[in-house]
């Protein structure tokens, strides 16, 4: 095993100085990123009385986070198979930076830079390597790095990143996560007419973001940085949230709520022996960090909630406010309280005025679900967090809104992503998929679908002559208070 390790240069000999934010050279890639960064909205951090700032401020890396974060239920995943192969050849069974090769710069942020990388001698698995130079960061930002690493190590969800490895090399922290080749939702919006998406596409992306937020809140994690720039699009067209350095954790008490509902007239099953209204008892899982509290002002100015701007303290409601702003921007191409400057935007958010809509756009698209979307946004963008939708029972209440009617939440991973301009989606080899608009399972091959129906029709004609399928002599009807067999 030692001979295999000598094939790679030691970690101490790898020059990562080019990843430092303080030593960025002017290259073609960097110029492209600078143009991209000018379009994106950067997150801000203003501390009023943040208890998280009292954590350790040393530059020592966290020793509580293991090098590898295995997921046994994903052992057949190509990325995990590649990681397993690399660690098997390693002398200590761990993944090291020398096992990776960087290909190109993907993006940069407040804490570090992200690179596309692959394992050496294996080019069939793409990863994103987030490299953070701790020497160029303040003590508070180093605590944000530790927070992000700890949160990433605890996540296991299809719409959230997987932390494959956590590497500490000299004064660099490296996080190996999923790579999303389709970029972020902010860039995708800029490719659309009017910088907006159709209602059906918004419903799809919003539903997946809602599921991701529900999972984070069930772990007691308040995200605090929801915006299109942090919503990445995977190769298969589904979303993945990113950047967890501004999160904070709180205690959460999961519970089961039992509610009795009267079935809709269209869903009632009338019995010939009883005309009573049918009722059903619904069991709902609720895990919302309603006791979360922080005084720090972090996030993107256009997505900040009013209670976050005031500095009086905020909780889980800031994520549901940002979710409403996200819906508005995806549908209208701009945020609801945007002003001529950052200061005017913050004043608009803090004022008592509510959200305004373009009357022509709303009235002209009511048939396509715009009316339901407007109602949902108004319920989410309530200035008082005590009356804001989602603050009490989280995503459980938001899922029941008419805007998401028809979505089968347990099957959302099988929904076919919408076809959007500028988005290249790699279709899976699965024979079946579920439409995100109708929720109907259909065949991915129209030709195969037609052949299936032809075979079924042929069997029906053959069997029908033998068993007389067109007749039914075995049902009963209820007339004049007597039960009789119907001919």
C-alpha positions as CSV (number, residue, x, y, z in Angstrom):
1,X,0.0,0.0,0.0
2,X,2.9,2.4,0.7
3,X,4.1,2.0,-2.8
4,X,0.7,3.1,-4.2
5,X,0.8,6.2,-2.0
6,X,4.2,7.2,-3.4
7,X,2.6,7.5,-6.8
8,X,0.9,10.7,-5.6
9,X,2.6,13.8,-4.3
10,X,2.2,14.4,-0.6
11,X,-0.4,16.9,0.5
12,X,2.3,19.2,1.9
13,X,3.8,19.6,-1.6
14,X,0.6,20.7,-3.3
15,X,0.4,24.4,-3.9
16,X,-3.1,25.7,-3.0
17,X,-2.1,29.4,-2.9
18,X,-4.1,30.1,-6.1
19,X,-7.2,29.3,-4.1
20,X,-6.7,32.2,-1.7
21,X,-9.0,35.1,-2.1
22,X,-6.1,37.4,-1.3
23,X,-4.0,36.1,-4.2
24,X,-6.4,35.9,-7.2
25,X,-4.6,36.3,-10.5
26,X,-6.3,37.9,-13.5
27,X,-7.2,35.1,-15.8
28,X,-10.0,34.4,-18.3
29,X,-11.8,32.3,-15.7
30,X,-11.5,34.9,-13.0
31,X,-12.8,37.6,-15.3
32,X,-15.8,35.5,-16.0
33,X,-16.4,34.9,-12.3
34,X,-16.1,38.6,-11.6
35,X,-18.8,39.3,-14.1
36,X,-21.0,36.6,-12.6
37,X,-20.4,37.9,-9.1
38,X,-21.4,41.4,-10.1
39,X,-24.8,40.0,-11.2
40,X,-25.3,37.9,-8.1
41,X,-26.3,39.4,-4.7
42,X,-23.7,38.8,-2.0
43,X,-24.7,37.8,1.5
44,X,-24.0,40.2,4.4
45,X,-23.2,39.6,8.0
46,X,-24.0,42.3,10.6
47,X,-23.8,41.1,14.2
48,X,-26.0,42.8,16.9
49,X,-25.5,40.3,19.7
50,X,-24.7,36.9,18.1
51,X,-24.0,34.2,20.6
52,X,-22.3,32.1,17.9
53,X,-19.5,34.6,17.8
54,X,-18.3,33.5,21.3
55,X,-17.3,30.1,19.9
56,X,-13.6,29.2,19.5
57,X,-11.8,31.7,17.3
58,X,-8.6,29.8,16.8
59,X,-7.4,28.6,13.4
60,X,-7.2,25.0,14.5
61,X,-9.5,22.8,12.3
62,X,-12.3,21.0,13.9
63,X,-11.3,17.5,15.0
64,X,-14.9,16.3,15.6
65,X,-15.7,15.9,11.9
66,X,-14.4,12.6,10.4
67,X,-12.6,12.5,7.1
68,X,-15.2,10.4,5.3
69,X,-19.0,10.5,5.6
70,X,-20.2,7.2,4.4
71,X,-23.8,6.6,3.4
72,X,-24.4,2.8,3.5
73,X,-27.8,3.1,1.7
74,X,-26.0,4.8,-1.2
75,X,-23.3,2.2,-1.7
76,X,-24.3,1.7,-5.4
77,X,-24.0,5.4,-6.1
78,X,-21.2,6.0,-8.7
79,X,-19.6,8.8,-6.7
80,X,-19.4,6.6,-3.5
81,X,-18.1,3.7,-5.6
82,X,-15.2,5.9,-6.8
83,X,-14.5,7.2,-3.2
84,X,-14.5,3.6,-2.0
85,X,-12.0,2.5,-4.7
86,X,-9.7,5.4,-3.8
87,X,-9.8,4.8,0.0
88,X,-9.2,1.1,-0.5
89,X,-5.9,1.8,-2.2
90,X,-4.9,4.3,0.5
91,X,-2.6,3.1,3.2
92,X,-4.6,4.5,6.1
93,X,-8.1,4.0,4.5
94,X,-8.7,7.7,4.2
95,X,-9.1,10.1,1.3
96,X,-6.4,12.7,0.9
97,X,-6.0,15.7,-1.3
98,X,-3.3,13.9,-3.4
99,X,-6.1,11.5,-4.6
100,X,-7.8,14.4,-6.3
101,X,-7.0,16.5,-9.4
102,X,-8.5,19.9,-10.0
103,X,-9.9,20.7,-13.4
104,X,-11.3,24.2,-13.4
105,X,-12.6,27.0,-11.3
106,X,-16.4,26.9,-10.9
107,X,-17.2,29.8,-8.6
108,X,-16.2,31.9,-5.6
109,X,-17.9,33.1,-2.5
110,X,-17.4,35.0,0.7
111,X,-15.5,32.1,2.3
112,X,-13.6,30.4,-0.5
113,X,-13.6,29.1,-4.0
114,X,-15.2,26.0,-5.6
115,X,-13.4,23.8,-8.2
116,X,-14.5,20.9,-10.4
117,X,-12.4,17.9,-9.5
118,X,-12.1,14.2,-10.1
119,X,-10.3,11.3,-8.6
120,X,-7.0,10.5,-10.1
121,X,-7.1,7.6,-12.6
122,X,-10.9,7.8,-12.6
123,X,-12.7,10.4,-14.8
124,X,-16.3,9.1,-14.5
125,X,-17.3,10.9,-11.2
126,X,-17.4,14.7,-10.9
127,X,-17.1,16.4,-7.5
128,X,-17.0,20.0,-6.3
129,X,-14.2,20.9,-4.0
130,X,-14.8,23.9,-1.8
131,X,-11.4,25.3,-0.7
132,X,-11.2,27.8,2.1
133,X,-8.0,29.6,3.1
134,X,-8.4,30.1,6.9
135,X,-5.5,32.5,7.1
136,X,-7.4,35.0,4.9
137,X,-10.5,34.9,7.1
138,X,-11.5,36.6,10.3
139,X,-12.3,34.7,13.5
140,X,-16.0,35.1,12.9
141,X,-15.8,33.7,9.3
142,X,-13.8,30.8,10.6
143,X,-16.6,29.9,12.9
144,X,-18.9,30.0,9.9
145,X,-16.7,27.5,8.1
146,X,-16.9,25.2,11.1
147,X,-20.6,25.6,11.2
148,X,-21.0,24.7,7.5
149,X,-18.7,21.6,7.8
150,X,-20.7,20.4,10.8
151,X,-24.1,20.9,9.1
152,X,-22.9,19.3,5.8
153,X,-21.7,16.2,7.8
154,X,-25.2,15.8,9.2
155,X,-27.2,16.1,5.9
156,X,-28.6,13.1,4.1
157,X,-31.3,14.3,1.6
158,X,-31.7,14.2,-2.2
159,X,-32.1,18.0,-2.4
160,X,-29.2,18.8,-0.2
161,X,-25.4,18.3,-0.9
162,X,-23.6,15.2,0.2
163,X,-20.3,15.7,2.1
164,X,-18.0,13.0,0.7
165,X,-14.9,14.1,2.6
166,X,-13.6,16.8,4.9
167,X,-9.9,17.5,4.3
168,X,-7.6,19.7,6.4
169,X,-4.3,20.6,4.7
170,X,-2.0,23.2,6.2
171,X,-4.2,26.3,6.6
172,X,-6.8,25.1,4.1
173,X,-10.2,23.5,4.7
174,X,-11.4,21.4,1.8
175,X,-15.0,20.1,1.5
176,X,-15.7,17.5,-1.2
177,X,-19.4,17.7,-2.2
178,X,-21.7,17.1,-5.2
179,X,-21.1,18.9,-8.4
180,X,-24.0,20.5,-10.2
181,X,-23.2,21.1,-13.9
182,X,-26.3,23.2,-14.6
183,X,-25.3,26.1,-12.5
184,X,-27.7,28.0,-10.2
185,X,-31.3,29.2,-10.5
186,X,-30.2,32.8,-10.6
187,X,-28.2,32.2,-13.9
188,X,-31.1,30.2,-15.3
189,X,-33.6,33.1,-14.6
190,X,-31.4,35.5,-16.6
191,X,-31.8,33.3,-19.6
192,X,-35.6,33.5,-19.5
193,X,-37.9,36.1,-21.2
194,X,-38.5,38.8,-18.6
195,X,-36.2,36.9,-16.1
196,X,-39.2,34.8,-15.0
197,X,-40.4,31.2,-15.2
198,X,-43.7,29.7,-16.1
199,X,-46.0,28.9,-13.2
200,X,-45.6,25.1,-13.7
201,X,-41.8,25.4,-13.5
202,X,-42.0,27.6,-10.4
203,X,-44.3,25.1,-8.8
204,X,-41.8,22.3,-9.4
205,X,-38.7,24.2,-8.1
206,X,-40.6,25.7,-5.2
207,X,-41.9,22.2,-4.1
208,X,-38.4,20.8,-4.0
209,X,-37.0,23.8,-2.1
210,X,-39.9,23.4,0.3
211,X,-39.0,19.8,0.9
212,X,-35.4,20.7,1.5
213,X,-36.3,23.4,4.0
214,X,-38.6,21.0,5.8
215,X,-35.8,18.6,6.3
216,X,-33.4,21.3,7.5
217,X,-36.0,22.6,10.0
218,X,-36.7,19.0,11.2
219,X,-33.0,18.9,12.2
220,X,-33.3,22.3,14.0
221,X,-31.4,24.1,11.3
222,X,-32.5,27.6,10.2
223,X,-31.1,28.3,6.8
224,X,-31.1,32.1,6.6
225,X,-29.6,32.4,3.1
226,X,-32.3,31.3,0.7
227,X,-32.0,32.9,-2.7
228,X,-31.7,31.7,-6.4
229,X,-27.9,32.0,-6.2
230,X,-27.9,29.2,-3.6
231,X,-30.2,26.9,-5.5
232,X,-28.1,24.7,-7.7
233,X,-29.5,22.5,-10.5
234,X,-28.2,18.9,-10.7
235,X,-27.5,17.0,-13.9
236,X,-30.9,15.4,-13.8
237,X,-32.7,18.8,-13.4
238,X,-33.5,18.5,-9.7
239,X,-32.4,21.2,-7.2
240,X,-29.8,21.2,-4.5
241,X,-29.4,23.9,-1.8
242,X,-25.9,25.2,-1.1
243,X,-23.9,27.4,1.3
244,X,-24.7,26.6,4.9
245,X,-22.2,29.0,6.6
246,X,-25.0,31.4,7.7
247,X,-27.2,28.7,9.3
248,X,-27.7,28.4,13.0
249,X,-29.0,25.4,15.0
250,X,-31.7,25.1,17.6
251,X,-33.6,22.5,19.5
252,X,-36.7,21.0,17.8
253,X,-39.4,18.8,19.3
254,X,-41.0,16.5,16.6
255,X,-44.7,15.7,17.1
256,X,-47.6,14.0,15.4
257,X,-50.7,16.0,14.8
258,X,-54.1,14.3,14.4
259,X,-56.8,16.2,12.5
260,X,-60.2,15.1,11.4
261,X,-61.4,16.3,8.0
262,X,-64.6,16.0,6.0
263,X,-63.9,14.5,2.6
264,X,-64.4,16.7,-0.4
265,X,-67.5,16.0,-2.4
266,X,-65.5,14.8,-5.3
267,X,-63.5,12.4,-3.1
268,X,-66.4,10.9,-1.1
269,X,-67.3,7.3,-1.7
270,X,-71.1,7.0,-1.2
271,X,-72.4,3.7,0.1
272,X,-75.8,2.4,-0.9
273,X,-76.3,1.6,2.8
274,X,-75.3,4.9,4.3
275,X,-75.6,8.6,3.2
276,X,-73.5,9.9,6.0
277,X,-70.6,12.3,5.2
278,X,-67.3,10.5,5.2
279,X,-64.6,11.8,7.6
280,X,-61.0,10.8,7.8
281,X,-58.3,11.2,10.4
282,X,-55.1,12.5,9.0
283,X,-51.8,12.1,10.9
284,X,-49.2,14.7,10.1
285,X,-45.6,14.9,11.2
286,X,-44.5,18.3,12.4
287,X,-41.0,19.2,13.3
288,X,-40.5,22.9,13.3
289,X,-37.9,24.8,15.4
290,X,-40.4,27.3,16.8
291,X,-38.1,28.1,19.7
292,X,-35.1,29.1,17.5
293,X,-33.8,32.6,18.3
294,X,-30.8,34.6,17.1
295,X,-30.0,38.3,17.0
296,X,-27.4,38.3,14.2
297,X,-28.4,40.0,10.9
298,X,-27.2,37.8,8.1
299,X,-28.4,37.0,4.6
300,X,-29.0,38.9,1.3
301,X,-30.6,42.3,1.7
302,X,-33.5,41.7,-0.7
303,X,-34.4,38.5,1.1
304,X,-34.1,39.7,4.7
305,X,-37.2,39.5,6.9
306,X,-38.5,42.5,8.8
307,X,-37.7,41.0,12.2
308,X,-34.2,40.3,11.0
309,X,-33.6,43.9,9.9
310,X,-34.9,45.3,13.2
311,X,-32.3,43.4,15.2
312,X,-34.8,42.5,17.9
313,X,-34.3,38.8,17.3
314,X,-35.6,36.3,14.8
315,X,-36.4,32.6,14.4
316,X,-37.5,30.0,11.9
317,X,-39.9,32.5,10.3
318,X,-37.1,34.2,8.3
319,X,-36.8,31.1,6.0
320,X,-40.6,31.2,5.2
321,X,-40.3,34.9,4.5
322,X,-37.4,34.2,2.1
323,X,-39.4,31.4,0.5
324,X,-42.2,33.9,-0.3
325,X,-39.6,36.3,-1.8
326,X,-38.2,33.5,-3.9
327,X,-41.7,32.6,-5.3
328,X,-42.2,36.3,-6.2
329,X,-38.9,36.6,-8.0
330,X,-39.3,33.4,-9.9
331,X,-42.8,34.5,-11.1
332,X,-42.1,38.3,-11.7
333,X,-38.4,38.5,-12.4
334,X,-37.7,40.8,-9.4
335,X,-38.0,40.9,-5.7
336,X,-41.1,42.5,-4.1
337,X,-39.5,45.2,-2.0
338,X,-36.5,46.1,-4.3
339,X,-35.6,49.8,-4.2
340,X,-33.0,52.0,-5.9
341,X,-30.4,51.1,-3.4
342,X,-29.8,48.6,-0.6
343,X,-30.9,51.2,2.0
344,X,-34.2,51.9,0.2
345,X,-34.8,48.1,-0.1
346,X,-34.3,47.6,3.6
347,X,-36.6,50.6,4.3
348,X,-39.3,49.1,2.1
349,X,-39.1,45.7,3.9
350,X,-39.2,47.4,7.3
351,X,-42.2,49.6,6.5
352,X,-45.7,48.6,7.2
353,X,-46.7,48.4,3.5
354,X,-47.5,45.0,2.2
355,X,-46.4,43.3,-1.0
356,X,-47.7,44.6,-4.3
357,X,-48.4,42.8,-7.6
358,X,-48.7,43.7,-11.2
359,X,-52.5,43.7,-11.7
360,X,-52.3,42.9,-15.4
361,X,-50.0,39.9,-14.9
362,X,-52.1,38.5,-12.1
363,X,-55.5,38.9,-13.8
364,X,-54.2,37.6,-17.1
365,X,-52.8,34.4,-15.7
366,X,-55.4,33.4,-13.0
367,X,-56.3,30.3,-15.0
368,X,-52.7,29.0,-14.9
369,X,-52.3,29.1,-11.1
370,X,-51.2,32.7,-10.7
371,X,-54.1,33.5,-8.4
372,X,-53.1,30.7,-6.0
373,X,-49.4,31.8,-6.2
374,X,-50.4,35.3,-5.3
375,X,-52.4,34.1,-2.3
376,X,-49.5,32.0,-1.1
377,X,-47.0,34.8,-1.4
378,X,-49.3,37.2,0.5
379,X,-49.5,34.6,3.3
380,X,-45.8,34.1,3.4
381,X,-44.8,37.8,3.2
382,X,-46.7,38.8,6.4
383,X,-44.6,41.4,8.4
384,X,-45.7,39.9,11.7
385,X,-43.9,36.5,12.0
386,X,-46.6,35.3,14.5
387,X,-49.2,35.4,11.7
388,X,-46.9,34.3,8.9
389,X,-47.7,31.0,7.2
390,X,-45.3,28.3,8.2
391,X,-44.0,29.8,11.4
392,X,-46.2,27.5,13.6
393,X,-46.3,24.2,11.8
394,X,-43.7,24.7,9.1
395,X,-43.9,23.1,5.7
396,X,-46.9,21.0,6.8
397,X,-49.2,24.0,6.4
398,X,-47.6,25.3,3.2
399,X,-47.9,21.9,1.5
400,X,-51.7,22.1,1.9
401,X,-52.0,25.4,0.1
402,X,-53.9,25.2,-3.2
403,X,-50.8,26.3,-5.2
404,X,-49.3,22.9,-4.5
405,X,-52.6,21.0,-5.1
406,X,-52.0,17.7,-7.0
407,X,-48.4,17.2,-5.9
408,X,-47.8,13.7,-4.5
409,X,-45.1,14.6,-2.0
410,X,-43.7,11.1,-1.4
411,X,-43.1,10.8,-5.2
412,X,-41.5,14.2,-5.8
413,X,-38.1,12.7,-6.5
414,X,-39.6,10.8,-9.5
415,X,-41.2,13.9,-11.0
416,X,-39.8,14.9,-14.4
417,X,-38.1,18.3,-14.3
418,X,-39.6,21.0,-16.5
419,X,-38.0,21.9,-19.8
420,X,-36.6,25.4,-19.4
421,X,-34.7,27.5,-21.9
422,X,-30.9,27.2,-21.3
423,X,-31.2,24.1,-19.2
424,X,-29.6,20.8,-20.3
425,X,-31.1,17.8,-18.5
426,X,-29.7,14.3,-18.5
427,X,-32.7,12.0,-18.7
428,X,-32.5,8.8,-16.6
429,X,-33.0,5.3,-18.1
430,X,-36.1,4.8,-15.9
431,X,-39.1,3.6,-17.9
432,X,-41.6,5.6,-15.9
433,X,-41.7,9.2,-14.7
434,X,-44.3,11.4,-13.0
435,X,-45.4,14.7,-14.5
436,X,-44.9,17.6,-12.1
437,X,-48.0,19.3,-13.5
438,X,-50.5,16.5,-13.6
439,X,-48.9,14.0,-11.2
440,X,-49.7,11.2,-13.6
441,X,-47.2,8.4,-14.2
442,X,-46.5,7.9,-17.8
443,X,-44.0,6.0,-20.0
444,X,-40.9,7.8,-21.1
445,X,-41.2,6.3,-24.5
446,X,-44.3,7.2,-26.5
447,X,-43.7,4.3,-28.9
448,X,-43.4,1.8,-26.1
449,X,-46.6,3.3,-24.6
450,X,-48.5,2.8,-27.8
451,X,-47.3,-0.8,-28.1
452,X,-48.4,-1.5,-24.5
453,X,-51.9,-0.3,-25.2
454,X,-52.1,-2.3,-28.4
455,X,-51.1,-5.5,-26.6
456,X,-53.7,-4.7,-23.8
457,X,-56.4,-4.2,-26.4
458,X,-55.6,-7.4,-28.1
459,X,-55.8,-9.3,-24.8
460,X,-59.1,-7.7,-23.9
461,X,-60.6,-8.8,-27.2
462,X,-59.4,-12.4,-26.7
463,X,-60.4,-12.6,-23.1
464,X,-63.6,-10.7,-23.6
465,X,-65.1,-13.3,-25.8
466,X,-64.3,-16.1,-23.3
467,X,-65.3,-14.3,-20.1
468,X,-67.8,-11.8,-21.5
469,X,-66.0,-8.8,-19.9
470,X,-68.6,-6.4,-21.2
471,X,-71.3,-7.7,-19.0
472,X,-71.6,-7.6,-15.2
473,X,-74.2,-9.6,-13.3
474,X,-72.6,-9.4,-9.9
475,X,-73.3,-5.9,-8.6
476,X,-76.1,-4.7,-6.3
477,X,-78.2,-1.6,-6.1
478,X,-80.3,0.0,-3.3
479,X,-83.8,1.0,-4.2
480,X,-87.0,1.5,-2.1
481,X,-85.2,0.5,1.2
482,X,-84.6,-3.0,-0.2
483,X,-81.5,-4.6,-1.6
484,X,-82.0,-6.5,-4.9
485,X,-79.7,-8.0,-7.4
486,X,-79.5,-5.9,-10.6
487,X,-79.7,-7.6,-14.0
